[in-house]
Amino acid sequence: MAQGSVSFKDVTVDFSQEEWQHLDPAQKTLYMDVMLENYCHLISVGCHMTKPDVILKLERGEEPWTSFKGHTCLGGLWLTWN
């Protein structure tokens, strides 16, 4: 089986504000724990990256949902427009 590089985006799940509000406290805690652990694991194996916004938000105690306002999805890529 061929192996390739793994990026942080490969091991993340993004929630909209509405989706985030539907999670119960235990699900939110699990999400935060897993996201921080995934980031730490990638760093520990030498993956060099700028700290993702979601990690910065979690470290500040903020809700990590993503605002998709001003963005559009094209082939799985989120593009910003003004």
Biopython code that builds the backbone (N, CA, C, O; Angstrom):
import numpy as np
from Bio.PDB.StructureBuilder import StructureBuilder

atoms = [
    (1, "MET", "N", (0.847, -1.183, 0.000)),
    (1, "MET", "CA", (0.000, 0.000, 0.000)),
    (1, "MET", "C", (0.891, 1.245, 0.000)),
    (1, "MET", "O", (1.842, 1.328, 0.778)),
    (2, "ALA", "N", (0.593, 2.186, -0.849)),
    (2, "ALA", "CA", (1.372, 3.423, -0.942)),
    (2, "ALA", "C", (1.058, 4.331, 0.235)),
    (2, "ALA", "O", (-0.086, 4.431, 0.678)),
    (3, "GLN", "N", (2.089, 4.984, 0.728)),
    (3, "GLN", "CA", (1.911, 5.926, 1.819)),
    (3, "GLN", "C", (2.223, 7.324, 1.331)),
    (3, "GLN", "O", (3.087, 7.511, 0.474)),
    (4, "GLY", "N", (1.532, 8.295, 1.868)),
    (4, "GLY", "CA", (1.762, 9.680, 1.498)),
    (4, "GLY", "C", (1.821, 10.540, 2.748)),
    (4, "GLY", "O", (1.659, 10.049, 3.865)),
    (5, "SER", "N", (2.047, 11.792, 2.551)),
    (5, "SER", "CA", (2.095, 12.731, 3.662)),
    (5, "SER", "C", (0.706, 12.951, 4.233)),
    (5, "SER", "O", (-0.294, 12.893, 3.517)),
    (6, "VAL", "N", (0.662, 13.200, 5.517)),
    (6, "VAL", "CA", (-0.592, 13.518, 6.195)),
    (6, "VAL", "C", (-0.524, 14.968, 6.636)),
    (6, "VAL", "O", (0.469, 15.401, 7.219)),
    (7, "SER", "N", (-1.571, 15.710, 6.360)),
    (7, "SER", "CA", (-1.629, 17.095, 6.798)),
    (7, "SER", "C", (-2.636, 17.215, 7.940)),
    (7, "SER", "O", (-3.426, 16.302, 8.180)),
    (8, "PHE", "N", (-2.600, 18.331, 8.629)),
    (8, "PHE", "CA", (-3.555, 18.557, 9.714)),
    (8, "PHE", "C", (-4.975, 18.530, 9.176)),
    (8, "PHE", "O", (-5.884, 18.032, 9.840)),
    (9, "LYS", "N", (-5.170, 19.060, 7.980)),
    (9, "LYS", "CA", (-6.507, 19.082, 7.371)),
    (9, "LYS", "C", (-7.050, 17.669, 7.153)),
    (9, "LYS", "O", (-8.262, 17.457, 7.163)),
    (10, "ASP", "N", (-6.143, 16.700, 6.955)),
    (10, "ASP", "CA", (-6.561, 15.313, 6.764)),
    (10, "ASP", "C", (-7.182, 14.703, 8.021)),
    (10, "ASP", "O", (-7.943, 13.740, 7.934)),
    (11, "VAL", "N", (-6.860, 15.259, 9.181)),
    (11, "VAL", "CA", (-7.318, 14.656, 10.439)),
    (11, "VAL", "C", (-8.208, 15.616, 11.245)),
    (11, "VAL", "O", (-8.309, 15.508, 12.467)),
    (12, "THR", "N", (-8.846, 16.549, 10.540)),
    (12, "THR", "CA", (-9.717, 17.502, 11.232)),
    (12, "THR", "C", (-11.153, 17.412, 10.749)),
    (12, "THR", "O", (-11.445, 16.889, 9.674)),
    (13, "VAL", "N", (-12.023, 17.934, 11.572)),
    (13, "VAL", "CA", (-13.434, 18.095, 11.232)),
    (13, "VAL", "C", (-13.778, 19.540, 11.547)),
    (13, "VAL", "O", (-13.509, 20.018, 12.649)),
    (14, "ASP", "N", (-14.365, 20.231, 10.596)),
    (14, "ASP", "CA", (-14.786, 21.618, 10.811)),
    (14, "ASP", "C", (-16.287, 21.658, 11.031)),
    (14, "ASP", "O", (-17.046, 20.977, 10.342)),
    (15, "PHE", "N", (-16.708, 22.463, 11.996)),
    (15, "PHE", "CA", (-18.122, 22.643, 12.293)),
    (15, "PHE", "C", (-18.524, 24.079, 12.013)),
    (15, "PHE", "O", (-17.753, 25.006, 12.261)),
    (16, "SER", "N", (-19.724, 24.262, 11.499)),
    (16, "SER", "CA", (-20.300, 25.604, 11.419)),
    (16, "SER", "C", (-20.799, 25.951, 12.825)),
    (16, "SER", "O", (-20.851, 25.082, 13.695)),
    (17, "GLN", "N", (-21.162, 27.207, 13.049)),
    (17, "GLN", "CA", (-21.685, 27.609, 14.351)),
    (17, "GLN", "C", (-22.945, 26.811, 14.680)),
    (17, "GLN", "O", (-23.115, 26.364, 15.814)),
    (18, "GLU", "N", (-23.816, 26.630, 13.711)),
    (18, "GLU", "CA", (-25.058, 25.891, 13.941)),
    (18, "GLU", "C", (-24.765, 24.430, 14.307)),
    (18, "GLU", "O", (-25.357, 23.892, 15.243)),
    (19, "GLU", "N", (-23.858, 23.796, 13.574)),
    (19, "GLU", "CA", (-23.499, 22.410, 13.873)),
    (19, "GLU", "C", (-22.898, 22.285, 15.273)),
    (19, "GLU", "O", (-23.220, 21.358, 16.016)),
    (20, "TRP", "N", (-22.019, 23.229, 15.625)),
    (20, "TRP", "CA", (-21.366, 23.213, 16.939)),
    (20, "TRP", "C", (-22.398, 23.292, 18.061)),
    (20, "TRP", "O", (-22.257, 22.622, 19.084)),
    (21, "GLN", "N", (-23.437, 24.111, 17.871)),
    (21, "GLN", "CA", (-24.453, 24.288, 18.905)),
    (21, "GLN", "C", (-25.268, 23.013, 19.150)),
    (21, "GLN", "O", (-25.876, 22.867, 20.210)),
    (22, "HIS", "N", (-25.284, 22.095, 18.187)),
    (22, "HIS", "CA", (-26.028, 20.848, 18.344)),
    (22, "HIS", "C", (-25.248, 19.778, 19.117)),
    (22, "HIS", "O", (-25.813, 18.751, 19.493)),
    (23, "LEU", "N", (-23.953, 20.017, 19.355)),
    (23, "LEU", "CA", (-23.161, 19.060, 20.116)),
    (23, "LEU", "C", (-23.428, 19.235, 21.603)),
    (23, "LEU", "O", (-23.622, 20.353, 22.079)),
    (24, "ASP", "N", (-23.436, 18.120, 22.336)),
    (24, "ASP", "CA", (-23.579, 18.243, 23.790)),
    (24, "ASP", "C", (-22.192, 18.498, 24.391)),
    (24, "ASP", "O", (-21.188, 18.335, 23.698)),
    (25, "PRO", "N", (-22.120, 18.894, 25.670)),
    (25, "PRO", "CA", (-20.822, 19.239, 26.273)),
    (25, "PRO", "C", (-19.780, 18.126, 26.180)),
    (25, "PRO", "O", (-18.604, 18.413, 25.957)),
    (26, "ALA", "N", (-20.178, 16.875, 26.343)),
    (26, "ALA", "CA", (-19.223, 15.766, 26.254)),
    (26, "ALA", "C", (-18.648, 15.645, 24.838)),
    (26, "ALA", "O", (-17.464, 15.353, 24.674)),
    (27, "GLN", "N", (-19.482, 15.867, 23.820)),
    (27, "GLN", "CA", (-19.013, 15.803, 22.433)),
    (27, "GLN", "C", (-18.047, 16.945, 22.140)),
    (27, "GLN", "O", (-17.053, 16.753, 21.440)),
    (28, "LYS", "N", (-18.333, 18.128, 22.668)),
    (28, "LYS", "CA", (-17.439, 19.265, 22.478)),
    (28, "LYS", "C", (-16.091, 19.007, 23.143)),
    (28, "LYS", "O", (-15.043, 19.308, 22.571)),
    (29, "THR", "N", (-16.120, 18.456, 24.337)),
    (29, "THR", "CA", (-14.876, 18.145, 25.047)),
    (29, "THR", "C", (-14.065, 17.102, 24.290)),
    (29, "THR", "O", (-12.850, 17.242, 24.147)),
    (30, "LEU", "N", (-14.727, 16.064, 23.808)),
    (30, "LEU", "CA", (-14.047, 15.029, 23.033)),
    (30, "LEU", "C", (-13.416, 15.634, 21.780)),
    (30, "LEU", "O", (-12.263, 15.346, 21.462)),
    (31, "TYR", "N", (-14.164, 16.460, 21.079)),
    (31, "TYR", "CA", (-13.650, 17.116, 19.872)),
    (31, "TYR", "C", (-12.390, 17.911, 20.195)),
    (31, "TYR", "O", (-11.380, 17.789, 19.501)),
    (32, "MET", "N", (-12.449, 18.726, 21.245)),
    (32, "MET", "CA", (-11.305, 19.556, 21.607)),
    (32, "MET", "C", (-10.099, 18.693, 21.973)),
    (32, "MET", "O", (-8.981, 18.985, 21.548)),
    (33, "ASP", "N", (-10.313, 17.643, 22.750)),
    (33, "ASP", "CA", (-9.217, 16.755, 23.136)),
    (33, "ASP", "C", (-8.574, 16.090, 21.922)),
    (33, "ASP", "O", (-7.350, 16.032, 21.813)),
    (34, "VAL", "N", (-9.402, 15.591, 21.015)),
    (34, "VAL", "CA", (-8.888, 14.891, 19.834)),
    (34, "VAL", "C", (-8.147, 15.853, 18.896)),
    (34, "VAL", "O", (-7.090, 15.510, 18.367)),
    (35, "MET", "N", (-8.689, 17.029, 18.693)),
    (35, "MET", "CA", (-8.033, 17.997, 17.805)),
    (35, "MET", "C", (-6.661, 18.403, 18.349)),
    (35, "MET", "O", (-5.685, 18.456, 17.601)),
    (36, "LEU", "N", (-6.591, 18.688, 19.646)),
    (36, "LEU", "CA", (-5.310, 19.071, 20.239)),
    (36, "LEU", "C", (-4.325, 17.903, 20.205)),
    (36, "LEU", "O", (-3.137, 18.103, 19.951)),
    (37, "GLU", "N", (-4.806, 16.698, 20.458)),
    (37, "GLU", "CA", (-3.943, 15.517, 20.417)),
    (37, "GLU", "C", (-3.428, 15.264, 18.998)),
    (37, "GLU", "O", (-2.245, 14.978, 18.815)),
    (38, "ASN", "N", (-4.295, 15.365, 18.002)),
    (38, "ASN", "CA", (-3.867, 15.181, 16.612)),
    (38, "ASN", "C", (-2.781, 16.186, 16.236)),
    (38, "ASN", "O", (-1.787, 15.832, 15.600)),
    (39, "TYR", "N", (-2.979, 17.428, 16.632)),
    (39, "TYR", "CA", (-1.987, 18.462, 16.333)),
    (39, "TYR", "C", (-0.651, 18.130, 16.997)),
    (39, "TYR", "O", (0.400, 18.217, 16.361)),
    (40, "CYS", "N", (-0.691, 17.755, 18.261)),
    (40, "CYS", "CA", (0.540, 17.417, 18.991)),
    (40, "CYS", "C", (1.251, 16.225, 18.355)),
    (40, "CYS", "O", (2.478, 16.211, 18.261)),
    (41, "HIS", "N", (0.488, 15.229, 17.922)),
    (41, "HIS", "CA", (1.099, 14.062, 17.282)),
    (41, "HIS", "C", (1.787, 14.439, 15.973)),
    (41, "HIS", "O", (2.894, 13.975, 15.697)),
    (42, "LEU", "N", (1.141, 15.273, 15.172)),
    (42, "LEU", "CA", (1.752, 15.686, 13.909)),
    (42, "LEU", "C", (3.039, 16.466, 14.142)),
    (42, "LEU", "O", (4.023, 16.274, 13.427)),
    (43, "ILE", "N", (3.035, 17.340, 15.134)),
    (43, "ILE", "CA", (4.241, 18.111, 15.465)),
    (43, "ILE", "C", (5.337, 17.173, 15.958)),
    (43, "ILE", "O", (6.505, 17.344, 15.607)),
    (44, "SER", "N", (4.966, 16.182, 16.771)),
    (44, "SER", "CA", (5.967, 15.270, 17.353)),
    (44, "SER", "C", (6.660, 14.395, 16.315)),
    (44, "SER", "O", (7.778, 13.933, 16.545)),
    (45, "VAL", "N", (6.009, 14.161, 15.172)),
    (45, "VAL", "CA", (6.646, 13.359, 14.125)),
    (45, "VAL", "C", (7.297, 14.243, 13.054)),
    (45, "VAL", "O", (7.657, 13.764, 11.979)),
    (46, "GLY", "N", (7.442, 15.519, 13.356)),
    (46, "GLY", "CA", (8.189, 16.405, 12.480)),
    (46, "GLY", "C", (7.402, 17.126, 11.416)),
    (46, "GLY", "O", (7.990, 17.674, 10.484)),
    (47, "CYS", "N", (6.089, 17.142, 11.526)),
    (47, "CYS", "CA", (5.270, 17.879, 10.566)),
    (47, "CYS", "C", (5.378, 19.367, 10.907)),
    (47, "CYS", "O", (4.948, 19.798, 11.977)),
    (48, "HIS", "N", (5.945, 20.132, 10.008)),
    (48, "HIS", "CA", (6.141, 21.565, 10.242)),
    (48, "HIS", "C", (4.988, 22.334, 9.619)),
    (48, "HIS", "O", (4.712, 22.197, 8.428)),
    (49, "MET", "N", (4.319, 23.142, 10.430)),
    (49, "MET", "CA", (3.184, 23.915, 9.946)),
    (49, "MET", "C", (2.959, 25.119, 10.835)),
    (49, "MET", "O", (3.385, 25.154, 11.990)),
    (50, "THR", "N", (2.285, 26.098, 10.278)),
    (50, "THR", "CA", (1.801, 27.213, 11.084)),
    (50, "THR", "C", (0.653, 26.686, 11.925)),
    (50, "THR", "O", (-0.149, 25.883, 11.448)),
    (51, "LYS", "N", (0.569, 27.125, 13.160)),
    (51, "LYS", "CA", (-0.490, 26.636, 14.044)),
    (51, "LYS", "C", (-1.851, 26.988, 13.449)),
    (51, "LYS", "O", (-2.139, 28.162, 13.217)),
    (52, "PRO", "N", (-2.690, 25.983, 13.202)),
    (52, "PRO", "CA", (-4.005, 26.219, 12.602)),
    (52, "PRO", "C", (-4.903, 27.087, 13.488)),
    (52, "PRO", "O", (-4.783, 27.081, 14.713)),
    (53, "ASP", "N", (-5.804, 27.832, 12.844)),
    (53, "ASP", "CA", (-6.739, 28.703, 13.570)),
    (53, "ASP", "C", (-7.541, 27.938, 14.617)),
    (53, "ASP", "O", (-7.770, 28.444, 15.715)),
    (54, "VAL", "N", (-7.971, 26.719, 14.281)),
    (54, "VAL", "CA", (-8.786, 25.960, 15.219)),
    (54, "VAL", "C", (-7.995, 25.660, 16.493)),
    (54, "VAL", "O", (-8.566, 25.679, 17.583)),
    (55, "ILE", "N", (-6.711, 25.388, 16.380)),
    (55, "ILE", "CA", (-5.877, 25.119, 17.559)),
    (55, "ILE", "C", (-5.702, 26.397, 18.373)),
    (55, "ILE", "O", (-5.770, 26.366, 19.601)),
    (56, "LEU", "N", (-5.480, 27.508, 17.699)),
    (56, "LEU", "CA", (-5.369, 28.789, 18.409)),
    (56, "LEU", "C", (-6.646, 29.084, 19.192)),
    (56, "LEU", "O", (-6.585, 29.522, 20.340)),
    (57, "LYS", "N", (-7.800, 28.845, 18.572)),
    (57, "LYS", "CA", (-9.079, 29.081, 19.248)),
    (57, "LYS", "C", (-9.231, 28.164, 20.461)),
    (57, "LYS", "O", (-9.650, 28.611, 21.529)),
    (58, "LEU", "N", (-8.894, 26.892, 20.302)),
    (58, "LEU", "CA", (-9.022, 25.951, 21.420)),
    (58, "LEU", "C", (-8.105, 26.346, 22.566)),
    (58, "LEU", "O", (-8.504, 26.270, 23.728)),
    (59, "GLU", "N", (-6.892, 26.764, 22.261)),
    (59, "GLU", "CA", (-5.947, 27.175, 23.299)),
    (59, "GLU", "C", (-6.421, 28.419, 24.046)),
    (59, "GLU", "O", (-6.095, 28.605, 25.218)),
    (60, "ARG", "N", (-7.191, 29.269, 23.366)),
    (60, "ARG", "CA", (-7.724, 30.483, 24.013)),
    (60, "ARG", "C", (-9.057, 30.228, 24.709)),
    (60, "ARG", "O", (-9.623, 31.130, 25.326)),
    (61, "GLY", "N", (-9.557, 28.996, 24.608)),
    (61, "GLY", "CA", (-10.835, 28.672, 25.229)),
    (61, "GLY", "C", (-12.032, 29.133, 24.426)),
    (61, "GLY", "O", (-13.141, 29.219, 24.954)),
    (62, "GLU", "N", (-11.819, 29.432, 23.149)),
    (62, "GLU", "CA", (-12.907, 29.883, 22.281)),
    (62, "GLU", "C", (-13.568, 28.697, 21.599)),
    (62, "GLU", "O", (-12.976, 27.624, 21.482)),
    (63, "GLU", "N", (-14.785, 28.898, 21.156)),
    (63, "GLU", "CA", (-15.463, 27.861, 20.391)),
    (63, "GLU", "C", (-14.807, 27.776, 19.012)),
    (63, "GLU", "O", (-14.562, 28.803, 18.379)),
    (64, "PRO", "N", (-14.525, 26.568, 18.548)),
    (64, "PRO", "CA", (-13.738, 26.407, 17.326)),
    (64, "PRO", "C", (-14.525, 26.359, 16.027)),
    (64, "PRO", "O", (-13.965, 26.019, 14.985)),
    (65, "TRP", "N", (-15.813, 26.689, 16.063)),
    (65, "TRP", "CA", (-16.586, 26.593, 14.822)),
    (65, "TRP", "C", (-16.036, 27.555, 13.784)),
    (65, "TRP", "O", (-15.430, 28.578, 14.105)),
    (66, "THR", "N", (-16.265, 27.197, 12.549)),
    (66, "THR", "CA", (-15.772, 27.963, 11.408)),
    (66, "THR", "C", (-16.908, 28.755, 10.793)),
    (66, "THR", "O", (-17.994, 28.226, 10.558)),
    (67, "SER", "N", (-16.654, 30.009, 10.538)),
    (67, "SER", "CA", (-17.624, 30.827, 9.822)),
    (67, "SER", "C", (-17.379, 30.651, 8.337)),
    (67, "SER", "O", (-16.273, 30.886, 7.849)),
    (68, "PHE", "N", (-18.407, 30.240, 7.624)),
    (68, "PHE", "CA", (-18.274, 30.047, 6.191)),
    (68, "PHE", "C", (-18.796, 31.257, 5.414)),
    (68, "PHE", "O", (-18.886, 31.207, 4.187)),
    (69, "LYS", "N", (-19.142, 32.347, 6.114)),
    (69, "LYS", "CA", (-19.591, 33.556, 5.440)),
    (69, "LYS", "C", (-18.417, 34.137, 4.649)),
    (69, "LYS", "O", (-17.312, 34.277, 5.174)),
    (70, "GLY", "N", (-18.663, 34.467, 3.408)),
    (70, "GLY", "CA", (-17.605, 35.008, 2.566)),
    (70, "GLY", "C", (-16.723, 33.931, 1.962)),
    (70, "GLY", "O", (-15.673, 34.234, 1.395)),
    (71, "HIS", "N", (-17.142, 32.669, 2.077)),
    (71, "HIS", "CA", (-16.386, 31.555, 1.528)),
    (71, "HIS", "C", (-17.318, 30.726, 0.653)),
    (71, "HIS", "O", (-18.535, 30.727, 0.839)),
    (72, "THR", "N", (-16.741, 30.041, -0.276)),
    (72, "THR", "CA", (-17.509, 29.120, -1.100)),
    (72, "THR", "C", (-16.704, 27.850, -1.284)),
    (72, "THR", "O", (-15.475, 27.897, -1.337)),
    (73, "CYS", "N", (-17.372, 26.725, -1.381)),
    (73, "CYS", "CA", (-16.704, 25.448, -1.542)),
    (73, "CYS", "C", (-16.643, 25.093, -3.020)),
    (73, "CYS", "O", (-17.663, 25.075, -3.709)),
    (74, "LEU", "N", (-15.438, 24.812, -3.498)),
    (74, "LEU", "CA", (-15.239, 24.438, -4.889)),
    (74, "LEU", "C", (-14.346, 23.207, -4.906)),
    (74, "LEU", "O", (-13.143, 23.304, -4.663)),
    (75, "GLY", "N", (-14.930, 22.057, -5.192)),
    (75, "GLY", "CA", (-14.148, 20.829, -5.250)),
    (75, "GLY", "C", (-13.478, 20.481, -3.941)),
    (75, "GLY", "O", (-12.364, 19.955, -3.948)),
    (76, "GLY", "N", (-14.116, 20.755, -2.819)),
    (76, "GLY", "CA", (-13.544, 20.434, -1.519)),
    (76, "GLY", "C", (-12.615, 21.499, -0.968)),
    (76, "GLY", "O", (-12.108, 21.346, 0.144)),
    (77, "LEU", "N", (-12.372, 22.583, -1.716)),
    (77, "LEU", "CA", (-11.521, 23.668, -1.254)),
    (77, "LEU", "C", (-12.380, 24.869, -0.914)),
    (77, "LEU", "O", (-13.262, 25.243, -1.687)),
    (78, "TRP", "N", (-12.130, 25.476, 0.238)),
    (78, "TRP", "CA", (-12.876, 26.675, 0.622)),
    (78, "TRP", "C", (-12.136, 27.891, 0.099)),
    (78, "TRP", "O", (-10.966, 28.098, 0.421)),
    (79, "LEU", "N", (-12.812, 28.691, -0.702)),
    (79, "LEU", "CA", (-12.235, 29.881, -1.299)),
    (79, "LEU", "C", (-12.859, 31.114, -0.670)),
    (79, "LEU", "O", (-14.067, 31.157, -0.436)),
    (80, "THR", "N", (-12.039, 32.110, -0.399)),
    (80, "THR", "CA", (-12.524, 33.362, 0.193)),
    (80, "THR", "C", (-12.855, 34.361, -0.895)),
    (80, "THR", "O", (-12.127, 34.491, -1.879)),
    (81, "TRP", "N", (-13.960, 35.065, -0.711)),
    (81, "TRP", "CA", (-14.323, 36.144, -1.623)),
    (81, "TRP", "C", (-14.841, 37.305, -0.804)),
    (81, "TRP", "O", (-15.380, 37.114, 0.286)),
    (82, "ASN", "N", (-14.682, 38.495, -1.320)),
    (82, "ASN", "CA", (-15.137, 39.714, -0.613)),
    (82, "ASN", "C", (-16.291, 40.341, -1.342)),
    (82, "ASN", "O", (-16.811, 41.369, -0.908)),
]
sb = StructureBuilder()
sb.init_structure("model")
sb.init_model(0)
sb.init_chain("A")
sb.init_seg("    ")
for serial, (resi, resn, name, xyz) in enumerate(atoms, 1):
    if name == "N":
        sb.init_residue(resn, " ", resi, " ")
    sb.init_atom(name, np.array(xyz, "f"), 0.0, 1.0, " ", f" {name:<3s}", serial, name[0])
structure = sb.get_structure()
